[in-house]
Amino acid sequence: MKKFLKKLIIMIIISIVISIFLTMAIMQDSDEGKIQYLNHLNYDVSLNEDGSINVVETWDVYVKDTGTLFKNFTLSNYLYGDITDVRVKDLENNRELTQIYQEQYHVGNNLFYALDIGGNVFEIAWGTGMSTSSGNRKYQVSYKIEDVITSYYDCQEFYWKFIEEGKNAIPVKSLTGTITLPQDVENIENLKVWGHGQVNGNIERTSNHSVGFEINNLHPGAMLEVRVVTTEDMFTVSENKERQYHNIDKIIQEETKWSNETNTQSIIVKSILGSIYAIILIIYIIKIIKYRRIQKKENDGIIKKELKYYRDIPREGDSTPNEAVYLYHFEKEKLETSAVQSEMVASTILNLCLKKIITLEIEGKNIYISLIGDGASLKKEEYQVYKLLSEASKGKDRLEISELNDYAKKHYSNYSIYINKMVNETRNELYHMQFIDKKEEKTYRQSKSANMFFNGILCIYVFLLTFTGILHIPSFQMPIDISLVVGWRESLTTFVIGILPLMLVILYSLHLKAKIEDKIAVITQKGYDEKIQWEALKRFLDDYSLLNEKEVPQLAVWEKYLVYATAFGIANKVIDQMKAKYPTVFLEDSWDDEMKKNYPIIYFSTNPIYYSTHTIGTSTISMLGQGVSKAYSTSVAEIAAHNASSGSGGGGGFSGGGGRRRWPEAGMGGR
């Protein structure tokens, strides 16, 4: 527990430092360029008996390097009439701004205009006097709009879009509004209200003659639309706004449809997210139960045995050198190809010779391989070596061992594929024979890496938690909203708190998983029994000269021993031991054609001509192994060289260059 608390404290300290630096970087980014940020925007709307409306907007706005603020209306004779009585007031000093009657891109300080600027756009713009400074400002913008209320046979409607979709690029921290009717409705149920836009908004009837609405964290580009309908006549509208039909049922149906669609979408999203959350939670609870059950076991369940020496070839006639190598080196994890490929390939080549699929010849200092069989009867892992030799010797009667390196250099990808398939096929065969439990192997690997994932997930969550806390420091809030998305901080907080139960379950699951490593038996009892036989055979071959063996193995047995001695990397030592028992096999006169045919591995391994021209400590088998190892190293080096990245323009991730072309600037509600 002390170790964990120490680790946790270190994570928190690191997270605080990173969070502060990240926050400062975001704040620095928010300080660049012109900025407008509405701390609060309030609409006070009065509906008049003649069908017009009076609107008072109150802007509590932060601006930086912004000399002009503006708002636009899309003009429409069909929807509403003229916009009149426009006034702008600076609430900081209670001063009415002076109206001018000419459009200006940069409006002077204490001036404003309200004009039809063309393109069906009416614009109200005013000067802030802050084109080279920053700070909070408060303004009141008031105006009157004629012919807004629409009258039907059975209802009267105020349907107004306060903010058009895509037209507002200023983030709004808080938005409120009040709509006041000219008189009370006799029955509040005769007053219907709806709001459209960002789904976190709220609208309600606050009395028999007023409606209130509010939205927090209004995103730039979001729409805000309000619909107020009364079934009691209280407006005398112009002929242009009279509609000669009933409409209340259609309005209710329309709004009900939109509401249901929104609710359905919300329910679907919440259901999907809730289901995913629940599924993940259930999965990890099941894992916890499983890991606790495994943890209660005394050991991995494998019955350990003692076996000093073993003289026979395990599963003789069916086993392969590849399986011997894999089981001998296997502990609980998959073997890497590079760790075993040399012994596997060299010993498999000898075994193919023993099976009369290939022949091995020595001429001077060179080793030659000739294919004389089709390899159809071979196991899959052996067949990969056969295919490699066949491919490398195409067009030739035989293959000189150094030519394997030439093939690896030219066809590095194919060479690597053959070797990897050889190892993978060996592993699959051991899975098939139930010597290794594939499922348990996966569990063991997960257990080995559980601590790493535990630390990683804990570190990420601690960072998110710390970063979220720092973002709630008041001095950081506005710059974060400006640089990112308004409301992003609240969404992050909800997310971080919401996933806390899931994080606790996942972390506890990983904690248990990390403690069951020794309780997992990747190798089966059957596989373990053969593994110790291979280990005992290797010890027998290694210590043969030290043993008081009364019976000397026949040459046919030494043939097989040499194949597996090569697989275990002790071929040279076994050759020396054989020389002590059969010194005549190192004499050229001892070999005739019949002997060479019957004992091709021994003849290849003890070739008198080769040993008469080479130094002590070398052998044809070691020369074969060196050739195989060199070819593999060449293929790996060539793959690495050809996979180096380039800047050819063929695609991929974005680079840090560019930026030489300028694109038009987008309007931001300030300039």
C-alpha positions in Angstrom: 0.0 0.0 0.0 2.8 2.4 0.8 4.4 1.7 -2.5 1.1 2.3 -4.3 0.5 5.6 -2.4 4.0 6.8 -3.3 3.4 6.0 -7.0 0.0 7.7 -6.8 1.5 10.9 -5.3 4.2 11.0 -8.0 1.5 10.6 -10.7 -0.5 13.4 -9.2 2.5 15.8 -9.0 3.5 15.0 -12.6 -0.2 15.4 -13.7 -0.4 18.8 -12.0 2.8 20.0 -13.7 1.7 18.7 -17.1 -1.8 20.1 -16.7 -0.6 23.5 -15.7 1.8 23.6 -18.7 -1.0 22.4 -21.0 -3.5 24.9 -19.7 -0.9 27.7 -20.0 -0.3 26.6 -23.6 -4.0 26.7 -24.3 -4.3 30.1 -22.7 -1.4 31.4 -24.7 -3.1 30.2 -27.9 -6.3 32.0 -26.8 -4.4 35.3 -26.5 -3.4 35.3 -30.2 -5.6 37.3 -32.5 -9.0 39.0 -32.1 -11.3 37.5 -29.4 -14.9 37.9 -28.5 -16.5 36.0 -25.7 -20.0 36.6 -24.3 -20.0 36.0 -20.5 -23.7 36.6 -20.6 -26.3 37.4 -23.2 -29.9 38.4 -22.2 -32.9 39.0 -24.3 -35.8 41.0 -22.9 -38.7 40.8 -25.5 -42.0 42.6 -25.2 -44.8 41.5 -27.5 -47.0 44.5 -28.4 -50.7 44.5 -29.2 -50.1 45.7 -32.7 -48.0 42.6 -33.5 -44.7 44.3 -33.2 -42.0 43.5 -30.7 -39.5 45.5 -28.7 -36.2 43.7 -27.9 -33.5 44.7 -25.5 -30.3 42.7 -25.7 -27.8 43.0 -22.9 -24.2 41.9 -23.8 -21.7 41.2 -21.1 -18.8 40.6 -23.5 -15.0 40.1 -23.3 -13.1 41.5 -26.3 -9.5 41.6 -27.2 -8.1 43.6 -30.1 -11.7 44.1 -31.4 -12.7 47.6 -32.3 -16.2 46.7 -33.6 -19.0 44.4 -32.6 -22.0 43.7 -34.8 -25.2 41.6 -35.2 -27.0 40.8 -38.4 -30.6 40.2 -39.4 -31.7 38.4 -42.5 -34.4 40.7 -44.0 -37.7 39.1 -45.0 -40.9 41.1 -45.9 -42.8 37.8 -45.5 -41.7 37.0 -42.0 -41.5 40.5 -40.4 -41.5 44.2 -41.2 -39.1 47.0 -40.6 -36.5 47.2 -37.9 -36.7 50.6 -36.2 -35.8 52.6 -33.1 -32.3 51.1 -32.8 -30.3 52.3 -29.9 -26.9 51.1 -28.4 -25.9 52.0 -24.9 -22.6 51.5 -23.2 -23.6 50.3 -19.7 -20.1 50.7 -18.3 -20.5 54.5 -18.3 -24.3 54.7 -18.9 -23.7 56.5 -22.3 -25.9 56.3 -25.4 -23.8 55.7 -28.5 -24.1 58.2 -31.3 -25.8 56.9 -34.4 -24.2 57.3 -37.8 -25.8 56.6 -41.2 -22.9 55.1 -43.1 -21.6 51.6 -43.1 -18.0 51.3 -41.7 -15.9 48.3 -41.4 -14.2 49.7 -38.3 -16.8 51.8 -36.4 -15.4 54.6 -34.3 -15.5 54.6 -30.5 -18.9 55.6 -29.1 -20.6 55.3 -32.5 -23.0 52.9 -34.1 -25.0 52.3 -37.2 -28.1 50.3 -38.0 -28.4 49.9 -41.8 -29.5 47.7 -44.6 -26.0 46.8 -45.9 -27.3 44.9 -49.0 -27.7 41.3 -49.7 -30.9 41.2 -47.6 -28.9 41.9 -44.5 -29.6 44.5 -41.8 -26.7 45.1 -39.6 -26.2 46.8 -36.2 -22.5 47.6 -35.5 -20.9 49.7 -32.9 -17.4 50.7 -31.8 -15.7 49.4 -28.7 -12.6 51.5 -28.7 -10.6 48.3 -27.9 -8.9 47.6 -31.2 -5.6 47.3 -29.4 -6.7 46.4 -25.9 -8.8 43.9 -24.1 -11.3 43.7 -21.3 -14.9 43.2 -20.3 -17.6 45.5 -21.8 -21.3 45.7 -21.3 -23.7 47.0 -24.0 -27.4 47.3 -24.3 -28.8 47.0 -27.9 -32.5 47.8 -28.3 -34.7 47.8 -31.4 -38.3 47.4 -32.5 -39.4 45.1 -35.3 -42.8 45.5 -37.0 -45.2 42.7 -38.0 -43.8 39.8 -36.1 -46.9 38.2 -34.7 -48.9 35.9 -37.0 -52.6 35.4 -36.5 -54.6 32.3 -37.4 -58.3 31.4 -36.9 -57.5 29.5 -33.7 -54.3 31.0 -32.4 -51.7 33.7 -32.6 -48.0 32.9 -32.9 -44.7 34.5 -32.1 -42.0 32.5 -33.9 -38.6 34.1 -33.8 -35.1 33.0 -34.6 -32.9 34.9 -32.2 -29.7 33.4 -33.6 -29.4 31.9 -37.1 -27.6 28.6 -37.5 -24.0 29.2 -38.5 -24.3 33.0 -38.2 -23.0 33.4 -34.7 -19.3 32.6 -34.1 -19.1 34.1 -30.6 -19.2 31.5 -27.8 -21.8 32.3 -25.1 -21.2 31.1 -21.6 -24.7 31.9 -20.4 -27.8 33.0 -22.3 -31.2 34.0 -20.8 -34.3 35.5 -22.1 -37.8 36.7 -21.1 -40.8 37.1 -23.4 -43.6 39.3 -22.1 -47.1 39.2 -23.5 -49.3 42.4 -23.6 -51.8 40.8 -21.2 -52.4 37.7 -19.1 -54.0 34.6 -20.7 -57.1 33.5 -18.8 -55.9 29.9 -18.7 -52.2 29.2 -18.7 -52.8 26.0 -20.7 -53.8 28.3 -23.6 -50.2 29.5 -23.7 -47.9 27.1 -25.5 -44.1 27.5 -25.7 -41.3 25.6 -27.5 -37.6 26.2 -28.0 -35.4 24.9 -30.9 -31.6 24.6 -31.1 -29.0 23.3 -28.7 -30.6 20.5 -26.8 -29.4 21.6 -23.3 -31.7 24.7 -23.5 -34.8 25.1 -21.4 -38.0 27.1 -21.9 -41.0 27.5 -19.6 -44.0 29.6 -18.8 -43.1 31.7 -15.8 -46.5 33.3 -15.5 -49.8 33.9 -17.4 -48.1 36.6 -19.4 -44.4 35.7 -19.5 -42.0 33.0 -20.8 -38.4 32.4 -19.8 -35.7 30.5 -21.6 -32.0 29.8 -20.9 -29.1 28.0 -22.4 -25.6 27.4 -20.9 -22.6 27.1 -23.1 -24.1 28.1 -26.4 -21.7 26.8 -29.1 -20.6 29.1 -31.9 -22.8 28.4 -34.9 -25.7 27.0 -32.9 -29.2 28.1 -33.6 -31.6 29.7 -31.0 -35.3 29.8 -31.9 -38.4 30.3 -29.7 -42.0 29.7 -30.5 -44.8 31.2 -28.3 -48.4 30.4 -29.2 -51.6 31.7 -27.5 -55.1 30.4 -28.3 -56.5 33.6 -26.8 -56.7 36.7 -29.0 -54.6 39.5 -27.7 -52.9 40.9 -30.9 -54.3 43.1 -33.6 -52.0 42.3 -36.5 -51.6 43.8 -40.0 -53.3 42.2 -43.0 -49.9 40.9 -44.1 -49.8 38.7 -41.0 -53.4 37.3 -41.2 -53.7 33.7 -42.1 -57.1 32.4 -43.2 -56.9 28.9 -41.7 -56.7 27.0 -38.5 -53.2 26.0 -37.4 -53.0 25.1 -33.7 -53.3 21.4 -34.3 -50.7 21.5 -37.0 -48.3 23.4 -34.8 -48.7 21.0 -31.9 -48.3 18.0 -34.2 -45.2 19.6 -35.7 -43.6 20.4 -32.4 -44.5 16.9 -31.0 -42.8 15.3 -33.9 -39.7 17.4 -33.5 -39.7 16.8 -29.7 -40.1 13.0 -30.2 -37.3 12.9 -32.8 -35.0 14.8 -30.4 -36.0 12.6 -27.4 -35.6 9.5 -29.5 -32.2 10.5 -30.6 -31.3 11.4 -27.1 -32.6 8.0 -25.8 -30.8 6.1 -28.5 -27.5 7.8 -27.8 -27.9 7.4 -24.0 -29.0 3.8 -24.5 -26.0 3.0 -26.7 -23.5 4.7 -24.3 -25.2 3.1 -21.3 -25.2 -0.3 -22.9 -21.5 0.0 -23.8 -20.7 1.1 -20.3 -22.7 -1.7 -18.7 -21.2 -4.3 -21.0 -17.7 -3.2 -20.2 -18.5 -3.1 -16.5 -20.0 -6.7 -16.6 -17.0 -8.0 -18.6 -14.5 -6.7 -16.0 -16.6 -7.9 -13.1 -16.6 -11.4 -14.7 -12.8 -11.0 -15.1 -12.5 -10.2 -11.4 -14.4 -13.3 -10.5 -12.2 -15.4 -12.8 -8.9 -13.9 -11.5 -9.9 -14.3 -7.9 -10.6 -18.0 -8.6 -7.2 -18.4 -10.2 -5.5 -16.6 -7.4 -6.9 -19.1 -4.9 -5.0 -22.0 -6.6 -1.8 -23.2 -4.9 0.2 -23.4 -8.1 -0.2 -23.7 -11.9 -1.4 -27.3 -11.6 1.5 -28.9 -13.5 3.0 -31.9 -11.7 6.8 -31.4 -11.8 9.0 -34.3 -12.4 12.7 -35.1 -12.2 14.4 -36.5 -15.3 18.2 -36.3 -15.4 18.9 -38.1 -18.7 16.8 -39.4 -21.6 18.4 -41.5 -24.4 15.5 -41.8 -26.8 14.1 -39.3 -29.3 10.7 -38.2 -27.9 7.8 -39.2 -30.2 10.4 -40.7 -32.5 9.1 -40.8 -36.1 6.6 -38.0 -35.5 8.5 -35.2 -33.7 10.6 -32.6 -35.6 13.6 -30.6 -34.7 11.5 -27.5 -34.8 9.2 -28.8 -32.1 12.1 -29.9 -30.0 13.7 -26.4 -30.3 10.4 -24.7 -29.5 9.6 -26.9 -26.5 13.1 -26.8 -25.2 13.3 -23.0 -25.1 9.6 -22.5 -24.2 8.7 -21.1 -20.8 5.4 -19.4 -20.9 5.6 -16.9 -23.8 5.8 -17.1 -27.5 9.3 -17.4 -28.8 10.7 -14.7 -31.0 11.7 -15.9 -34.5 15.2 -14.4 -34.3 15.9 -16.4 -31.1 15.4 -19.8 -32.6 15.5 -19.6 -36.4 19.2 -20.6 -36.9 18.9 -23.8 -34.9 15.5 -24.6 -36.5 16.5 -24.1 -40.1 19.9 -25.8 -39.8 18.5 -28.9 -37.9 15.5 -29.1 -40.3 17.9 -29.1 -43.3 19.7 -32.1 -41.7 16.4 -33.8 -41.0 15.3 -33.3 -44.6 18.5 -35.0 -45.6 17.8 -37.8 -43.2 14.4 -38.2 -44.8 15.9 -38.4 -48.2 14.2 -35.1 -49.4 17.5 -33.3 -50.0 21.2 -34.2 -50.2 24.1 -32.4 -48.6 27.5 -32.4 -50.3 30.9 -30.9 -49.4 33.2 -29.7 -52.1 36.3 -28.0 -50.8 35.0 -25.3 -48.5 31.5 -25.2 -49.9 28.3 -26.9 -48.8 25.8 -27.8 -51.5 22.1 -28.7 -51.1 20.2 -30.6 -53.8 16.4 -31.2 -53.7 15.5 -34.8 -54.6 12.0 -35.2 -53.1 8.8 -33.2 -53.4 8.2 -32.6 -49.7 4.5 -33.6 -49.8 4.9 -35.8 -46.7 6.5 -33.1 -44.6 4.9 -31.3 -41.6 3.9 -27.7 -42.3 6.9 -26.2 -40.5 9.4 -28.4 -42.4 7.6 -27.7 -45.6 8.4 -23.9 -45.2 12.1 -24.7 -45.2 11.7 -27.0 -48.2 9.9 -24.2 -50.1 12.6 -21.7 -49.1 15.3 -24.0 -50.5 13.3 -24.7 -53.6 12.7 -21.0 -54.2 16.3 -20.1 -53.6 17.6 -22.8 -56.0 15.2 -22.2 -58.9 16.9 -22.9 -62.2 19.8 -24.8 -60.6 20.4 -28.4 -59.8 21.8 -27.5 -56.4 22.1 -24.6 -54.0 25.4 -23.5 -52.5 24.8 -22.4 -48.9 26.2 -18.9 -49.5 23.6 -18.4 -52.2 21.0 -18.5 -49.5 22.3 -15.2 -48.4 22.1 -13.8 -51.9 18.5 -14.8 -52.1 17.8 -13.2 -48.7 19.3 -10.0 -50.0 17.3 -9.9 -53.2 14.1 -11.4 -51.8 14.3 -10.3 -48.2 10.5 -10.1 -47.7 10.0 -13.7 -49.0 12.8 -15.0 -46.9 11.4 -13.4 -43.7 7.9 -14.8 -44.5 9.2 -18.4 -44.9 11.1 -18.2 -41.6 8.2 -16.6 -39.7 5.8 -19.2 -41.1 8.1 -22.0 -40.1 8.1 -20.8 -36.4 4.3 -20.1 -36.5 3.5 -23.5 -38.0 5.6 -25.1 -35.3 3.7 -23.2 -32.6 0.3 -24.1 -34.2 1.3 -27.8 -34.3 2.1 -27.6 -30.6 -1.3 -26.0 -30.0 -2.9 -28.7 -32.1 -1.2 -31.5 -30.1 -2.3 -29.7 -26.9 1.2 -29.3 -25.7 0.6 -25.5 -25.3 -2.7 -24.0 -24.2 -3.3 -21.1 -26.6 -6.0 -19.5 -24.3 -3.8 -19.8 -21.2 -0.8 -18.4 -23.2 -2.9 -15.3 -24.0 -4.0 -14.9 -20.3 -0.3 -15.2 -19.2 0.8 -12.5 -21.6 -2.0 -10.3 -20.3 -0.9 -11.0 -16.7 2.7 -10.1 -17.6 1.6 -6.8 -19.0 -1.2 -6.1 -16.4 1.0 -3.9 -14.2 2.0 -1.8 -17.2 -1.7 -1.3 -18.2 -2.6 -0.6 -14.6 0.0 2.1 -14.3 -0.9 3.5 -17.7 -4.7 3.7 -17.1 -4.2 5.0 -13.6 -1.8 7.7 -14.9 -4.3 8.7 -17.7 -7.2 8.9 -15.3 -5.2 10.8 -12.6 -4.1 13.3 -15.3 -7.7 13.7 -16.5 -8.9 14.2 -13.0 -6.2 16.7 -12.2 -6.6 18.6 -15.5 -10.3 18.8 -15.0 -9.8 20.3 -11.5 -7.3 22.9 -12.8 -9.7 23.9 -15.6 -12.3 24.8 -12.9 -10.0 27.5 -11.5 -11.9 30.7 -12.4 -9.0 32.5 -14.1 -8.6 29.6 -16.5 -12.2 29.2 -17.5 -12.7 31.8 -20.2 -9.4 31.2 -22.0 -10.3 27.5 -22.2 -13.7 28.2 -23.5 -12.3 30.5 -26.2 -9.5 28.2 -27.3 -11.5 25.0 -27.3 -15.3 24.8 -27.2 -17.6 26.5 -24.7 -18.9 23.9 -22.4 -16.0 21.6 -23.0 -14.9 21.8 -19.4 -18.3 20.7 -18.1 -18.5 17.8 -20.6 -15.0 16.7 -19.5 -16.0 16.9 -15.8 -19.2 14.8 -16.5 -17.1 12.2 -18.4 -14.3 12.0 -15.7 -16.8 11.6 -12.9 -19.0 9.2 -14.9 -16.3 6.7 -15.7 -15.0 6.6 -12.1 -16.8 3.4 -11.1 -15.7 1.8 -14.4 -12.1 2.9 -13.8 -12.1 1.4 -10.2 -13.4 -2.0 -11.6 -10.9 -2.0 -14.4 -8.0 -1.1 -12.2 -8.9 -3.7 -9.6 -9.2 -6.3 -12.4 -5.7 -5.4 -13.6 -4.4 -5.5 -10.1 -5.7 -9.1 -9.7 -4.5 -10.1 -13.1 -0.9 -9.0 -12.3 -0.9 -11.3 -9.3 -1.9 -14.6 -11.1 1.2 -14.9 -13.3 2.6 -17.8 -11.4 -0.8 -19.6 -11.3 -1.1 -19.9 -15.0 0.1 -23.1 -16.8 0.6 -22.2 -20.4 2.3 -25.5 -21.1 0.0 -28.5 -20.6 1.0 -31.5 -18.5 1.4 -33.4 -21.8 3.7 -30.6 -23.1 5.6 -30.4 -19.9 6.3 -34.1 -19.9 7.8 -33.9 -23.4 9.7 -30.7 -22.6 11.6 -32.3 -19.8 12.4 -35.3 -22.1 14.0 -32.9 -24.6 15.9 -31.2 -21.8 17.1 -34.6 -20.5 18.1 -35.7 -24.0 20.1 -32.5 -24.4 21.9 -33.2 -21.1 22.5 -36.8 -22.2 24.2 -35.6 -25.4 26.0 -32.9 -23.6 27.4 -35.2 -20.9 27.8 -38.3 -23.0 31.6 -38.5 -22.6 31.2 -38.3 -18.8 28.8 -41.1 -18.6 29.9 -44.7 -18.1 27.9 -46.0 -21.0 28.4 -49.8 -21.6 26.4 -49.8 -24.8 27.6 -47.6 -27.6 24.7 -46.2 -29.8 24.7 -47.4 -33.3 25.5 -45.1 -36.2 21.8 -44.9 -37.1 21.1 -43.5 -33.7 24.0 -41.0 -33.9 22.4 -39.8 -37.2 19.3 -38.7 -35.3 21.3 -37.5 -32.4 23.2 -35.1 -34.7 20.0 -33.6 -36.0 18.8 -32.8 -32.5 22.2 -31.8 -31.2 22.1 -29.2 -34.0 18.7 -28.1 -32.8 20.1 -27.6 -29.3 23.3 -25.9 -30.5 25.7 -28.6 -29.3 26.5 -30.3 -32.6 30.3 -29.8 -32.4 30.5 -31.3 -29.0 28.5 -34.3 -30.0 30.7 -34.7 -33.1 33.7 -34.8 -30.8 32.1 -37.4 -28.6 31.2 -39.5 -31.6 34.8 -39.3 -32.8 35.9 -40.9 -29.5 33.4 -43.8 -30.0 33.8 -44.1 -33.8 37.1 -42.7 -34.8 37.0 -44.5 -38.1 34.2 -42.4 -39.4 36.7 -39.5 -39.7 38.9 -41.5 -42.0 38.3 -41.3 -45.7 39.0 -45.0 -46.3 36.1 -45.9 -44.0 33.5 -44.5 -46.4 32.2 -46.2 -49.5 29.1 -45.4 -51.5 26.9 -47.7 -49.4 28.0 -46.1 -46.2 27.5 -42.6 -47.6 24.0 -43.6 -48.6 23.0 -45.1 -45.3 24.5 -42.4 -43.1 24.4 -39.1 -45.0 24.2 -36.9 -41.8 27.3 -38.6 -40.2 29.2 -38.4 -43.5 28.3 -34.7 -43.9 29.2 -34.0 -40.2 32.5 -35.9 -40.2 33.6 -35.3 -43.8 37.3 -36.4 -43.7 38.2 -34.0 -46.6 36.6 -31.1 -44.8 38.4 -31.8 -41.5 41.7 -32.3 -43.1 41.6 -28.7 -44.5 39.9 -26.8 -41.6 41.0 -25.7 -38.2 40.0 -27.5 -35.0 36.6 -26.3 -33.6 34.9 -25.9 -36.9 32.5 -28.3 -38.5 30.3 -28.6 -41.6 27.3 -28.2 -39.3 28.6 -25.0 -37.8 29.3 -23.8 -41.3 25.7 -24.6 -42.2 24.4 -22.8 -39.2 26.5 -19.7 -39.9 25.2 -19.6 -43.5 21.6 -19.8 -42.3 22.1 -17.2 -39.6 23.8 -14.8 -42.0 21.0 -15.1 -44.5 18.4 -14.3 -41.8 20.4 -11.3 -40.6 20.6 -10.0 -44.2 16.9 -10.3 -44.7 16.2 -8.4 -41.4 18.7 -5.6 -42.4 17.2 -5.3 -45.9 13.7 -5.1 -44.5 14.8 -2.3 -42.1 16.5 -0.4 -44.9 13.6 -0.6 -47.3 11.0 0.4 -44.7 12.7 3.8 -44.0 10.2 6.6 -44.4 10.3 9.1 -47.2 8.7 12.4 -48.1 7.6 11.4 -51.6 4.1 12.9 -51.2 2.4 9.6 -51.3 0.2 10.3 -48.3 0.3 9.8 -44.6 0.1 12.1 -41.6 0.2 15.9 -41.9 3.6 17.5 -41.8 4.6 20.7 -40.0 5.2 22.7 -43.2 2.9 24.6 -45.4 0.9 27.7 -44.5 2.2 29.8 -47.4 -1.2 30.4 -49.0 -3.7 32.7 -47.3 -7.4 31.8 -47.2 -10.2 34.3 -46.7 -10.9 35.2 -43.0 -14.2 34.1 -41.6 -16.5 36.6 -39.9 -16.5 36.3 -36.1 -19.1 38.8 -34.9 -16.3 41.3 -34.2 -13.6 43.0 -36.2 
